[in-house]
Amino acid sequence: MTAAARVGRVLLALSALASLQIGVWAAAFPRSFYDDFPGGGRSWVSADGPYNEHLVRDFGDLNLALAVVLGAAAWTLVPVLVRTAAAAYAVYGLPHLVYHLRHLDVYDTGDKVANVVSLVLALVLAVLGAALLESRRT
């Protein structure tokens, strides 16, 4: 395996772990996720509207499903699964990023920057990981 492919595998695995962490938190502890995400005394979800347990749990479940697909892609390195995992994350992550870019007014400057950076980084990690793995085939 090339160095690029190893990095790609690690990036997909990190994306899977991040989705797993967010997914477990939101699905199992929706009120805590709503009140306390991303942690460290910050509260990005509650700043953006009233609590809706169903919506928060669905978000958690979505992230758990993404973790499964990303993890399977990182583990197996099956090309079609790697591309599918990256596409699935992009279909989720890009609209999520666009929503937040359009609704940053609820945050202070530091949270605006952290929110955008974290969402861009998450999207880039998943897609870059797949791209690096795809490069091993050429």
A tleap script that builds the chain and sets N, CA, C and O, in Angstrom:
source leaprc.protein.ff14SB
mol = sequence {
  NMET THR ALA ALA ALA ARG VAL GLY ARG VAL
  LEU LEU ALA LEU SER ALA LEU ALA SER LEU
  GLN ILE GLY VAL TRP ALA ALA ALA PHE PRO
  ARG SER PHE TYR ASP ASP PHE PRO GLY GLY
  GLY ARG SER TRP VAL SER ALA ASP GLY PRO
  TYR ASN GLU HIE LEU VAL ARG ASP PHE GLY
  ASP LEU ASN LEU ALA LEU ALA VAL VAL LEU
  GLY ALA ALA ALA TRP THR LEU VAL PRO VAL
  LEU VAL ARG THR ALA ALA ALA ALA TYR ALA
  VAL TYR GLY LEU PRO HIE LEU VAL TYR HIE
  LEU ARG HIE LEU ASP VAL TYR ASP THR GLY
  ASP LYS VAL ALA ASN VAL VAL SER LEU VAL
  LEU ALA LEU VAL LEU ALA VAL LEU GLY ALA
  ALA LEU LEU GLU SER ARG ARG CTHR
}
set mol.1.N position { 0.854 -1.181 0.000 }
set mol.1.CA position { 0.000 0.000 0.000 }
set mol.1.C position { 0.888 1.229 0.000 }
set mol.1.O position { 1.870 1.301 0.740 }
set mol.2.N position { 0.537 2.190 -0.834 }
set mol.2.CA position { 1.315 3.424 -0.923 }
set mol.2.C position { 1.075 4.297 0.310 }
set mol.2.O position { 0.121 4.100 1.064 }
set mol.3.N position { 1.965 5.258 0.486 }
set mol.3.CA position { 1.799 6.200 1.606 }
set mol.3.C position { 0.496 6.980 1.450 }
set mol.3.O position { -0.202 7.223 2.434 }
set mol.4.N position { 0.162 7.375 0.220 }
set mol.4.CA position { -1.088 8.116 -0.013 }
set mol.4.C position { -2.294 7.266 0.364 }
set mol.4.O position { -3.249 7.773 0.953 }
set mol.5.N position { -2.261 6.001 0.035 }
set mol.5.CA position { -3.370 5.112 0.372 }
set mol.5.C position { -3.487 4.924 1.882 }
set mol.5.O position { -4.592 4.873 2.423 }
set mol.6.N position { -2.342 4.821 2.560 }
set mol.6.CA position { -2.386 4.703 4.031 }
set mol.6.C position { -3.007 5.951 4.654 }
set mol.6.O position { -3.827 5.858 5.568 }
set mol.7.N position { -2.607 7.121 4.148 }
set mol.7.CA position { -3.182 8.372 4.649 }
set mol.7.C position { -4.679 8.402 4.343 }
set mol.7.O position { -5.476 8.802 5.192 }
set mol.8.N position { -5.062 7.987 3.149 }
set mol.8.CA position { -6.479 7.932 2.788 }
set mol.8.C position { -7.271 7.050 3.724 }
set mol.8.O position { -8.370 7.411 4.145 }
set mol.9.N position { -6.717 5.887 4.053 }
set mol.9.CA position { -7.394 4.977 4.981 }
set mol.9.C position { -7.558 5.633 6.345 }
set mol.9.O position { -8.624 5.546 6.954 }
set mol.10.N position { -6.516 6.285 6.824 }
set mol.10.CA position { -6.577 6.956 8.134 }
set mol.10.C position { -7.625 8.075 8.112 }
set mol.10.O position { -8.386 8.222 9.069 }
set mol.11.N position { -7.673 8.857 7.039 }
set mol.11.CA position { -8.647 9.949 6.962 }
set mol.11.C position { -10.079 9.413 6.959 }
set mol.11.O position { -10.952 9.973 7.622 }
set mol.12.N position { -10.322 8.335 6.216 }
set mol.12.CA position { -11.662 7.740 6.243 }
set mol.12.C position { -11.983 7.196 7.630 }
set mol.12.O position { -13.105 7.348 8.114 }
set mol.13.N position { -11.009 6.565 8.265 }
set mol.13.CA position { -11.235 6.028 9.610 }
set mol.13.C position { -11.518 7.159 10.607 }
set mol.13.O position { -12.387 7.021 11.468 }
set mol.14.N position { -10.795 8.265 10.497 }
set mol.14.CA position { -11.051 9.412 11.379 }
set mol.14.C position { -12.440 9.992 11.131 }
set mol.14.O position { -13.125 10.393 12.072 }
set mol.15.N position { -12.852 10.038 9.874 }
set mol.15.CA position { -14.199 10.512 9.555 }
set mol.15.C position { -15.236 9.589 10.167 }
set mol.15.O position { -16.248 10.048 10.696 }
set mol.16.N position { -14.988 8.290 10.096 }
set mol.16.CA position { -15.909 7.316 10.692 }
set mol.16.C position { -15.990 7.506 12.204 }
set mol.16.O position { -17.079 7.490 12.776 }
set mol.17.N position { -14.846 7.684 12.845 }
set mol.17.CA position { -14.835 7.866 14.302 }
set mol.17.C position { -15.539 9.156 14.713 }
set mol.17.O position { -16.257 9.174 15.713 }
set mol.18.N position { -15.342 10.227 13.958 }
set mol.18.CA position { -16.020 11.485 14.269 }
set mol.18.C position { -17.529 11.330 14.127 }
set mol.18.O position { -18.286 11.793 14.980 }
set mol.19.N position { -17.968 10.678 13.051 }
set mol.19.CA position { -19.408 10.447 12.861 }
set mol.19.C position { -19.961 9.532 13.951 }
set mol.19.O position { -21.088 9.721 14.408 }
set mol.20.N position { -19.173 8.546 14.367 }
set mol.20.CA position { -19.602 7.649 15.436 }
set mol.20.C position { -19.787 8.419 16.744 }
set mol.20.O position { -20.792 8.242 17.432 }
set mol.21.N position { -18.833 9.260 17.083 }
set mol.21.CA position { -18.907 10.032 18.332 }
set mol.21.C position { -20.113 10.952 18.328 }
set mol.21.O position { -20.876 10.986 19.294 }
set mol.22.N position { -20.291 11.698 17.244 }
set mol.22.CA position { -21.434 12.609 17.135 }
set mol.22.C position { -22.735 11.812 17.133 }
set mol.22.O position { -23.711 12.194 17.779 }
set mol.23.N position { -22.735 10.707 16.402 }
set mol.23.CA position { -23.942 9.883 16.298 }
set mol.23.C position { -24.389 9.302 17.624 }
set mol.23.O position { -25.571 9.361 17.962 }
set mol.24.N position { -23.461 8.745 18.376 }
set mol.24.CA position { -23.810 8.171 19.684 }
set mol.24.C position { -24.334 9.262 20.602 }
set mol.24.O position { -25.355 9.083 21.265 }
set mol.25.N position { -23.642 10.384 20.644 }
set mol.25.CA position { -24.049 11.487 21.524 }
set mol.25.C position { -25.463 11.962 21.184 }
set mol.25.O position { -26.313 12.071 22.067 }
set mol.26.N position { -25.711 12.245 19.902 }
set mol.26.CA position { -27.018 12.793 19.513 }
set mol.26.C position { -28.132 11.761 19.610 }
set mol.26.O position { -29.244 12.096 20.019 }
set mol.27.N position { -27.858 10.519 19.245 }
set mol.27.CA position { -28.905 9.487 19.265 }
set mol.27.C position { -29.222 9.020 20.681 }
set mol.27.O position { -30.387 8.812 21.018 }
set mol.28.N position { -28.208 8.858 21.500 }
set mol.28.CA position { -28.425 8.315 22.845 }
set mol.28.C position { -28.721 9.381 23.892 }
set mol.28.O position { -29.422 9.119 24.870 }
set mol.29.N position { -28.193 10.574 23.689 }
set mol.29.CA position { -28.342 11.657 24.674 }
set mol.29.C position { -28.736 12.952 23.959 }
set mol.29.O position { -27.984 13.926 23.977 }
set mol.30.N position { -29.902 12.960 23.337 }
set mol.30.CA position { -30.265 14.100 22.482 }
set mol.30.C position { -30.310 15.434 23.211 }
set mol.30.O position { -29.906 16.455 22.655 }
set mol.31.N position { -30.795 15.441 24.443 }
set mol.31.CA position { -30.873 16.721 25.168 }
set mol.31.C position { -29.478 17.255 25.465 }
set mol.31.O position { -29.225 18.452 25.326 }
set mol.32.N position { -28.581 16.376 25.870 }
set mol.32.CA position { -27.199 16.779 26.121 }
set mol.32.C position { -26.539 17.291 24.841 }
set mol.32.O position { -25.832 18.298 24.861 }
set mol.33.N position { -26.770 16.598 23.735 }
set mol.33.CA position { -26.207 17.040 22.459 }
set mol.33.C position { -26.737 18.429 22.119 }
set mol.33.O position { -25.968 19.313 21.738 }
set mol.34.N position { -28.034 18.622 22.253 }
set mol.34.CA position { -28.657 19.913 21.951 }
set mol.34.C position { -28.066 21.019 22.827 }
set mol.34.O position { -27.723 22.093 22.332 }
set mol.35.N position { -27.950 20.755 24.119 }
set mol.35.CA position { -27.481 21.775 25.066 }
set mol.35.C position { -25.974 21.996 25.030 }
set mol.35.O position { -25.515 23.117 25.251 }
set mol.36.N position { -25.197 20.956 24.756 }
set mol.36.CA position { -23.762 21.004 25.017 }
set mol.36.C position { -22.834 20.840 23.816 }
set mol.36.O position { -21.624 21.011 23.966 }
set mol.37.N position { -23.350 20.514 22.633 }
set mol.37.CA position { -22.454 20.334 21.488 }
set mol.37.C position { -21.878 21.674 21.054 }
set mol.37.O position { -22.636 22.636 20.933 }
set mol.38.N position { -20.589 21.782 20.818 }
set mol.38.CA position { -19.564 20.751 20.654 }
set mol.38.C position { -18.796 20.423 21.928 }
set mol.38.O position { -17.843 19.645 21.886 }
set mol.39.N position { -19.186 20.992 23.042 }
set mol.39.CA position { -18.477 20.765 24.304 }
set mol.39.C position { -17.626 21.966 24.657 }
set mol.39.O position { -17.622 22.971 23.946 }
set mol.40.N position { -16.915 21.855 25.743 }
set mol.40.CA position { -16.027 22.930 26.169 }
set mol.40.C position { -16.742 24.218 26.512 }
set mol.40.O position { -16.188 25.306 26.357 }
set mol.41.N position { -17.978 24.093 26.982 }
set mol.41.CA position { -18.744 25.282 27.345 }
set mol.41.C position { -19.417 25.979 26.172 }
set mol.41.O position { -20.041 27.026 26.349 }
set mol.42.N position { -19.298 25.417 24.988 }
set mol.42.CA position { -19.938 25.980 23.794 }
set mol.42.C position { -21.293 25.298 23.604 }
set mol.42.O position { -21.513 24.203 24.122 }
set mol.43.N position { -22.189 25.929 22.873 }
set mol.43.CA position { -23.500 25.316 22.596 }
set mol.43.C position { -23.988 25.797 21.227 }
set mol.43.O position { -24.694 26.798 21.111 }
set mol.44.N position { -23.591 25.053 20.203 }
set mol.44.CA position { -23.903 25.456 18.839 }
set mol.44.C position { -25.297 25.054 18.397 }
set mol.44.O position { -25.907 25.757 17.592 }
set mol.45.N position { -25.816 23.950 18.897 }
set mol.45.CA position { -27.122 23.480 18.430 }
set mol.45.C position { -28.243 24.310 19.057 }
set mol.45.O position { -29.147 24.767 18.357 }
set mol.46.N position { -28.183 24.501 20.358 }
set mol.46.CA position { -29.256 25.230 21.038 }
set mol.46.C position { -29.349 26.686 20.597 }
set mol.46.O position { -30.402 27.309 20.733 }
set mol.47.N position { -28.270 27.225 20.077 }
set mol.47.CA position { -28.279 28.612 19.609 }
set mol.47.C position { -29.125 28.787 18.350 }
set mol.47.O position { -29.460 29.911 17.974 }
set mol.48.N position { -29.471 27.677 17.698 }
set mol.48.CA position { -30.092 27.754 16.374 }
set mol.48.C position { -31.556 27.339 16.341 }
set mol.48.O position { -32.088 27.068 15.265 }
set mol.49.N position { -32.210 27.282 17.471 }
set mol.49.CA position { -33.638 26.968 17.436 }
set mol.49.C position { -34.066 26.103 18.602 }
set mol.49.O position { -33.236 25.627 19.376 }
set mol.50.N position { -35.378 25.903 18.723 }
set mol.50.CA position { -35.906 25.142 19.856 }
set mol.50.C position { -35.542 23.663 19.782 }
set mol.50.O position { -35.293 23.119 18.706 }
set mol.51.N position { -35.518 23.034 20.940 }
set mol.51.CA position { -35.197 21.615 21.061 }
set mol.51.C position { -36.261 20.767 20.389 }
set mol.51.O position { -37.458 21.006 20.552 }
set mol.52.N position { -35.814 19.773 19.630 }
set mol.52.CA position { -36.696 18.806 18.998 }
set mol.52.C position { -36.009 17.449 19.115 }
set mol.52.O position { -35.089 17.147 18.355 }
set mol.53.N position { -36.457 16.635 20.064 }
set mol.53.CA position { -35.807 15.348 20.324 }
set mol.53.C position { -35.766 14.472 19.076 }
set mol.53.O position { -34.744 13.849 18.786 }
set mol.54.N position { -36.860 14.423 18.347 }
set mol.54.CA position { -36.914 13.601 17.144 }
set mol.54.C position { -35.840 14.023 16.145 }
set mol.54.O position { -35.124 13.178 15.609 }
set mol.55.N position { -35.728 15.298 15.900 }
set mol.55.CA position { -34.748 15.799 14.945 }
set mol.55.C position { -33.317 15.508 15.401 }
set mol.55.O position { -32.486 15.095 14.592 }
set mol.56.N position { -33.028 15.715 16.668 }
set mol.56.CA position { -31.680 15.461 17.176 }
set mol.56.C position { -31.357 13.969 17.087 }
set mol.56.O position { -30.251 13.604 16.687 }
set mol.57.N position { -32.300 13.107 17.452 }
set mol.57.CA position { -32.055 11.661 17.354 }
set mol.57.C position { -31.857 11.233 15.897 }
set mol.57.O position { -30.993 10.405 15.610 }
set mol.58.N position { -32.642 11.787 14.985 }
set mol.58.CA position { -32.465 11.464 13.565 }
set mol.58.C position { -31.077 11.884 13.077 }
set mol.58.O position { -30.436 11.153 12.321 }
set mol.59.N position { -30.617 13.048 13.506 }
set mol.59.CA position { -29.276 13.504 13.157 }
set mol.59.C position { -28.228 12.522 13.690 }
set mol.59.O position { -27.269 12.184 12.997 }
set mol.60.N position { -28.427 12.076 14.918 }
set mol.60.CA position { -27.512 11.087 15.483 }
set mol.60.C position { -27.526 9.789 14.700 }
set mol.60.O position { -26.473 9.220 14.412 }
set mol.61.N position { -28.717 9.318 14.356 }
set mol.61.CA position { -28.834 8.077 13.588 }
set mol.61.C position { -28.169 8.210 12.222 }
set mol.61.O position { -27.504 7.282 11.762 }
set mol.62.N position { -28.344 9.353 11.576 }
set mol.62.CA position { -27.684 9.601 10.291 }
set mol.62.C position { -26.174 9.494 10.440 }
set mol.62.O position { -25.508 8.866 9.616 }
set mol.63.N position { -25.636 10.102 11.482 }
set mol.63.CA position { -24.193 10.030 11.690 }
set mol.63.C position { -23.725 8.619 12.011 }
set mol.63.O position { -22.624 8.234 11.618 }
set mol.64.N position { -24.529 7.849 12.712 }
set mol.64.CA position { -24.174 6.448 12.953 }
set mol.64.C position { -24.141 5.665 11.642 }
set mol.64.O position { -23.247 4.846 11.430 }
set mol.65.N position { -25.097 5.910 10.775 }
set mol.65.CA position { -25.120 5.233 9.471 }
set mol.65.C position { -23.888 5.633 8.643 }
set mol.65.O position { -23.265 4.780 8.010 }
set mol.66.N position { -23.543 6.908 8.646 }
set mol.66.CA position { -22.345 7.348 7.930 }
set mol.66.C position { -21.082 6.711 8.508 }
set mol.66.O position { -20.161 6.364 7.769 }
set mol.67.N position { -21.046 6.562 9.825 }
set mol.67.CA position { -19.888 5.928 10.460 }
set mol.67.C position { -19.723 4.493 9.975 }
set mol.67.O position { -18.601 4.039 9.750 }
set mol.68.N position { -20.829 3.779 9.812 }
set mol.68.CA position { -20.765 2.401 9.321 }
set mol.68.C position { -20.187 2.364 7.906 }
set mol.68.O position { -19.288 1.574 7.618 }
set mol.69.N position { -20.701 3.213 7.037 }
set mol.69.CA position { -20.245 3.217 5.642 }
set mol.69.C position { -18.779 3.673 5.556 }
set mol.69.O position { -17.980 3.048 4.857 }
set mol.70.N position { -18.428 4.736 6.249 }
set mol.70.CA position { -17.045 5.216 6.234 }
set mol.70.C position { -16.095 4.192 6.840 }
set mol.70.O position { -15.003 3.967 6.320 }
set mol.71.N position { -16.508 3.578 7.930 }
set mol.71.CA position { -15.671 2.554 8.568 }
set mol.71.C position { -15.476 1.342 7.682 }
set mol.71.O position { -14.365 0.822 7.584 }
set mol.72.N position { -16.532 0.884 7.035 }
set mol.72.CA position { -16.418 -0.253 6.121 }
set mol.72.C position { -15.502 0.085 4.950 }
set mol.72.O position { -14.717 -0.756 4.514 }
set mol.73.N position { -15.595 1.297 4.446 }
set mol.73.CA position { -14.721 1.715 3.344 }
set mol.73.C position { -13.262 1.744 3.794 }
set mol.73.O position { -12.378 1.279 3.075 }
set mol.74.N position { -13.012 2.287 4.975 }
set mol.74.CA position { -11.643 2.357 5.491 }
set mol.74.C position { -11.085 0.965 5.760 }
set mol.74.O position { -9.899 0.721 5.540 }
set mol.75.N position { -11.914 0.063 6.226 }
set mol.75.CA position { -11.469 -1.286 6.576 }
set mol.75.C position { -11.208 -2.131 5.331 }
set mol.75.O position { -10.179 -2.799 5.237 }
set mol.76.N position { -12.133 -2.102 4.379 }
set mol.76.CA position { -12.047 -3.004 3.226 }
set mol.76.C position { -11.275 -2.427 2.048 }
set mol.76.O position { -10.651 -3.169 1.290 }
set mol.77.N position { -11.313 -1.120 1.891 }
set mol.77.CA position { -10.699 -0.422 0.767 }
set mol.77.C position { -11.254 -0.873 -0.587 }
set mol.77.O position { -10.585 -0.744 -1.613 }
set mol.78.N position { -12.473 -1.398 -0.581 }
set mol.78.CA position { -13.125 -1.760 -1.838 }
set mol.78.C position { -13.432 -0.460 -2.585 }
set mol.78.O position { -14.137 0.401 -2.060 }
set mol.79.N position { -12.907 -0.312 -3.805 }
set mol.79.CA position { -13.020 0.984 -4.494 }
set mol.79.C position { -14.437 1.542 -4.592 }
set mol.79.O position { -14.651 2.722 -4.316 }
set mol.80.N position { -15.401 0.722 -4.975 }
set mol.80.CA position { -16.764 1.260 -5.103 }
set mol.80.C position { -17.309 1.691 -3.739 }
set mol.80.O position { -18.071 2.656 -3.664 }
set mol.81.N position { -16.939 1.006 -2.675 }
set mol.81.CA position { -17.389 1.392 -1.336 }
set mol.81.C position { -16.702 2.678 -0.880 }
set mol.81.O position { -17.332 3.524 -0.246 }
set mol.82.N position { -15.433 2.829 -1.195 }
set mol.82.CA position { -14.709 4.057 -0.852 }
set mol.82.C position { -15.357 5.254 -1.551 }
set mol.82.O position { -15.601 6.287 -0.927 }
set mol.83.N position { -15.633 5.107 -2.850 }
set mol.83.CA position { -16.270 6.206 -3.591 }
set mol.83.C position { -17.676 6.480 -3.059 }
set mol.83.O position { -18.085 7.636 -2.949 }
set mol.84.N position { -18.408 5.429 -2.733 }
set mol.84.CA position { -19.770 5.589 -2.211 }
set mol.84.C position { -19.750 6.291 -0.855 }
set mol.84.O position { -20.570 7.173 -0.599 }
set mol.85.N position { -18.829 5.907 0.001 }
set mol.85.CA position { -18.722 6.537 1.320 }
set mol.85.C position { -18.407 8.022 1.190 }
set mol.85.O position { -19.003 8.853 1.875 }
set mol.86.N position { -17.469 8.350 0.309 }
set mol.86.CA position { -17.126 9.764 0.099 }
set mol.86.C position { -18.307 10.533 -0.472 }
set mol.86.O position { -18.582 11.658 -0.055 }
set mol.87.N position { -19.002 9.926 -1.424 }
set mol.87.CA position { -20.172 10.592 -2.012 }
set mol.87.C position { -21.259 10.784 -0.965 }
set mol.87.O position { -21.880 11.845 -0.902 }
set mol.88.N position { -21.492 9.767 -0.143 }
set mol.88.CA position { -22.514 9.876 0.905 }
set mol.88.C position { -22.165 10.998 1.878 }
set mol.88.O position { -23.035 11.774 2.275 }
set mol.89.N position { -20.890 11.084 2.260 }
set mol.89.CA position { -20.508 12.147 3.177 }
set mol.89.C position { -20.655 13.511 2.519 }
set mol.89.O position { -21.085 14.467 3.164 }
set mol.90.N position { -20.302 13.611 1.243 }
set mol.90.CA position { -20.436 14.886 0.533 }
set mol.90.C position { -21.899 15.299 0.413 }
set mol.90.O position { -22.230 16.474 0.568 }
set mol.91.N position { -22.777 14.328 0.136 }
set mol.91.CA position { -24.211 14.629 0.015 }
set mol.91.C position { -24.765 15.129 1.343 }
set mol.91.O position { -25.668 15.966 1.365 }
set mol.92.N position { -24.238 14.630 2.431 }
set mol.92.CA position { -24.638 15.097 3.763 }
set mol.92.C position { -23.882 16.371 4.152 }
set mol.92.O position { -24.488 17.353 4.582 }
set mol.93.N position { -22.566 16.348 3.999 }
set mol.93.CA position { -21.722 17.413 4.534 }
set mol.93.C position { -21.802 18.736 3.819 }
set mol.93.O position { -21.730 19.784 4.459 }
set mol.94.N position { -21.947 18.720 2.513 }
set mol.94.CA position { -21.984 19.982 1.775 }
set mol.94.C position { -23.241 20.798 2.077 }
set mol.94.O position { -23.121 21.986 2.377 }
set mol.95.N position { -24.439 20.215 2.012 }
set mol.95.CA position { -25.613 21.009 2.403 }
set mol.95.C position { -25.576 21.446 3.878 }
set mol.95.O position { -26.051 22.528 4.225 }
set mol.96.N position { -25.009 20.593 4.733 }
set mol.96.CA position { -24.880 20.947 6.147 }
set mol.96.C position { -23.986 22.185 6.284 }
set mol.96.O position { -24.310 23.112 7.026 }
set mol.97.N position { -22.869 22.192 5.568 }
set mol.97.CA position { -21.975 23.347 5.575 }
set mol.97.C position { -22.679 24.593 5.030 }
set mol.97.O position { -22.581 25.667 5.622 }
set mol.98.N position { -23.378 24.455 3.919 }
set mol.98.CA position { -24.071 25.603 3.312 }
set mol.98.C position { -25.107 26.175 4.277 }
set mol.98.O position { -25.228 27.392 4.412 }
set mol.99.N position { -25.857 25.293 4.951 }
set mol.99.CA position { -26.835 25.782 5.936 }
set mol.99.C position { -26.135 26.655 6.976 }
set mol.99.O position { -26.574 27.768 7.266 }
set mol.100.N position { -25.053 26.139 7.525 }
set mol.100.CA position { -24.373 26.889 8.586 }
set mol.100.C position { -23.740 28.173 8.067 }
set mol.100.O position { -23.709 29.177 8.778 }
set mol.101.N position { -23.243 28.154 6.856 }
set mol.101.CA position { -22.702 29.394 6.279 }
set mol.101.C position { -23.775 30.468 6.175 }
set mol.101.O position { -23.484 31.659 6.290 }
set mol.102.N position { -25.010 30.047 5.956 }
set mol.102.CA position { -26.114 30.998 5.816 }
set mol.102.C position { -26.744 31.393 7.154 }
set mol.102.O position { -27.591 32.286 7.194 }
set mol.103.N position { -26.341 30.738 8.253 }
set mol.103.CA position { -26.965 30.993 9.557 }
set mol.103.C position { -25.930 31.201 10.657 }
set mol.103.O position { -26.100 30.714 11.775 }
set mol.104.N position { -24.879 31.908 10.345 }
set mol.104.CA position { -23.821 32.154 11.325 }
set mol.104.C position { -24.149 33.280 12.296 }
set mol.104.O position { -23.430 33.482 13.275 }
set mol.105.N position { -25.215 34.004 12.039 }
set mol.105.CA position { -25.546 35.165 12.867 }
set mol.105.C position { -25.862 34.806 14.316 }
set mol.105.O position { -25.858 35.692 15.171 }
set mol.106.N position { -26.134 33.547 14.618 }
set mol.106.CA position { -26.476 33.153 15.988 }
set mol.106.C position { -25.232 32.932 16.860 }
set mol.106.O position { -25.347 32.685 18.061 }
set mol.107.N position { -24.054 33.022 16.254 }
set mol.107.CA position { -22.803 32.729 16.971 }
set mol.107.C position { -21.937 33.967 17.106 }
set mol.107.O position { -22.046 34.913 16.325 }
set mol.108.N position { -21.060 33.942 18.128 }
set mol.108.CA position { -20.052 34.991 18.225 }
set mol.108.C position { -18.935 34.669 17.231 }
set mol.108.O position { -18.950 33.607 16.607 }
set mol.109.N position { -17.986 35.558 17.082 }
set mol.109.CA position { -16.957 35.415 16.049 }
set mol.109.C position { -16.158 34.124 16.197 }
set mol.109.O position { -15.924 33.426 15.210 }
set mol.110.N position { -15.746 33.807 17.391 }
set mol.110.CA position { -14.965 32.588 17.607 }
set mol.110.C position { -15.742 31.340 17.233 }
set mol.110.O position { -15.188 30.424 16.624 }
set mol.111.N position { -17.021 31.291 17.590 }
set mol.111.CA position { -17.845 30.135 17.248 }
set mol.111.C position { -18.148 30.089 15.751 }
set mol.111.O position { -18.268 29.009 15.173 }
set mol.112.N position { -18.270 31.250 15.128 }
set mol.112.CA position { -18.456 31.277 13.669 }
set mol.112.C position { -17.277 30.603 12.982 }
set mol.112.O position { -17.451 29.736 12.126 }
set mol.113.N position { -16.072 31.016 13.370 }
set mol.113.CA position { -14.863 30.473 12.760 }
set mol.113.C position { -14.744 28.977 13.054 }
set mol.113.O position { -14.491 28.185 12.147 }
set mol.114.N position { -14.922 28.595 14.301 }
set mol.114.CA position { -14.786 27.180 14.676 }
set mol.114.C position { -15.823 26.318 13.977 }
set mol.114.O position { -15.515 25.206 13.548 }
set mol.115.N position { -17.039 26.812 13.859 }
set mol.115.CA position { -18.109 26.077 13.199 }
set mol.115.C position { -17.755 25.826 11.741 }
set mol.115.O position { -17.824 24.689 11.274 }
set mol.116.N position { -17.383 26.861 11.030 }
set mol.116.CA position { -17.070 26.729 9.605 }
set mol.116.C position { -15.832 25.847 9.407 }
set mol.116.O position { -15.830 24.962 8.551 }
set mol.117.N position { -14.793 26.086 10.189 }
set mol.117.CA position { -13.568 25.291 10.049 }
set mol.117.C position { -13.859 23.811 10.308 }
set mol.117.O position { -13.391 22.953 9.559 }
set mol.118.N position { -14.617 23.505 11.346 }
set mol.118.CA position { -14.890 22.100 11.655 }
set mol.118.C position { -15.724 21.432 10.562 }
set mol.118.O position { -15.481 20.272 10.227 }
set mol.119.N position { -16.690 22.137 10.009 }
set mol.119.CA position { -17.519 21.556 8.954 }
set mol.119.C position { -16.741 21.380 7.649 }
set mol.119.O position { -16.896 20.367 6.967 }
set mol.120.N position { -15.910 22.356 7.301 }
set mol.120.CA position { -15.081 22.232 6.095 }
set mol.120.C position { -14.072 21.101 6.276 }
set mol.120.O position { -13.878 20.284 5.376 }
set mol.121.N position { -13.439 21.058 7.435 }
set mol.121.CA position { -12.442 20.016 7.702 }
set mol.121.C position { -13.062 18.624 7.627 }
set mol.121.O position { -12.470 17.718 7.041 }
set mol.122.N position { -14.236 18.442 8.207 }
set mol.122.CA position { -14.900 17.140 8.161 }
set mol.122.C position { -15.190 16.722 6.726 }
set mol.122.O position { -14.976 15.567 6.358 }
set mol.123.N position { -15.668 17.638 5.929 }
set mol.123.CA position { -15.968 17.347 4.523 }
set mol.123.C position { -14.694 17.027 3.752 }
set mol.123.O position { -14.654 16.064 2.987 }
set mol.124.N position { -13.663 17.825 3.947 }
set mol.124.CA position { -12.398 17.614 3.241 }
set mol.124.C position { -11.764 16.283 3.640 }
set mol.124.O position { -11.251 15.572 2.776 }
set mol.125.N position { -11.785 15.931 4.915 }
set mol.125.CA position { -11.167 14.674 5.355 }
set mol.125.C position { -11.787 13.470 4.668 }
set mol.125.O position { -11.069 12.597 4.181 }
set mol.126.N position { -13.101 13.414 4.621 }
set mol.126.CA position { -13.770 12.271 4.002 }
set mol.126.C position { -13.499 12.203 2.510 }
set mol.126.O position { -13.180 11.135 1.986 }
set mol.127.N position { -13.621 13.318 1.825 }
set mol.127.CA position { -13.440 13.321 0.369 }
set mol.127.C position { -11.964 13.138 0.004 }
set mol.127.O position { -11.647 12.406 -0.934 }
set mol.128.N position { -11.068 13.789 0.730 }
set mol.128.CA position { -9.639 13.628 0.470 }
set mol.128.C position { -9.192 12.194 0.753 }
set mol.128.O position { -8.392 11.631 0.006 }
set mol.129.N position { -9.703 11.618 1.814 }
set mol.129.CA position { -9.363 10.226 2.113 }
set mol.129.C position { -9.716 9.310 0.952 }
set mol.129.O position { -8.914 8.466 0.554 }
set mol.130.N position { -10.906 9.475 0.415 }
set mol.130.CA position { -11.332 8.663 -0.737 }
set mol.130.C position { -10.468 8.955 -1.956 }
set mol.130.O position { -10.090 8.037 -2.683 }
set mol.131.N position { -10.156 10.218 -2.183 }
set mol.131.CA position { -9.350 10.584 -3.344 }
set mol.131.C position { -7.949 9.974 -3.251 }
set mol.131.O position { -7.414 9.499 -4.253 }
set mol.132.N position { -7.361 9.983 -2.073 }
set mol.132.CA position { -6.034 9.388 -1.898 }
set mol.132.C position { -6.084 7.882 -2.142 }
set mol.132.O position { -5.171 7.312 -2.738 }
set mol.133.N position { -7.142 7.250 -1.683 }
set mol.133.CA position { -7.286 5.816 -1.928 }
set mol.133.C position { -7.522 5.533 -3.398 }
set mol.133.O position { -7.032 4.537 -3.930 }
set mol.134.N position { -8.262 6.394 -4.050 }
set mol.134.CA position { -8.511 6.226 -5.480 }
set mol.134.C position { -7.208 6.380 -6.264 }
set mol.134.O position { -7.016 5.728 -7.290 }
set mol.135.N position { -6.318 7.242 -5.780 }
set mol.135.CA position { -5.055 7.480 -6.493 }
set mol.135.C position { -4.174 6.236 -6.525 }
set mol.135.O position { -3.306 6.127 -7.390 }
set mol.136.N position { -4.375 5.301 -5.608 }
set mol.136.CA position { -3.567 4.092 -5.587 }
set mol.136.C position { -3.895 3.194 -6.762 }
set mol.136.O position { -3.115 2.301 -7.093 }
set mol.137.N position { -5.031 3.413 -7.395 }
set mol.137.CA position { -5.462 2.569 -8.502 }
set mol.137.C position { -4.867 3.013 -9.827 }
set mol.137.O position { -4.927 2.271 -10.808 }
set mol.138.N position { -4.294 4.209 -9.873 }
set mol.138.CA position { -3.769 4.715 -11.147 }
set mol.138.C position { -2.304 4.387 -11.311 }
set mol.138.O position { -1.702 4.738 -12.326 }
savepdb mol mol.pdb
quit
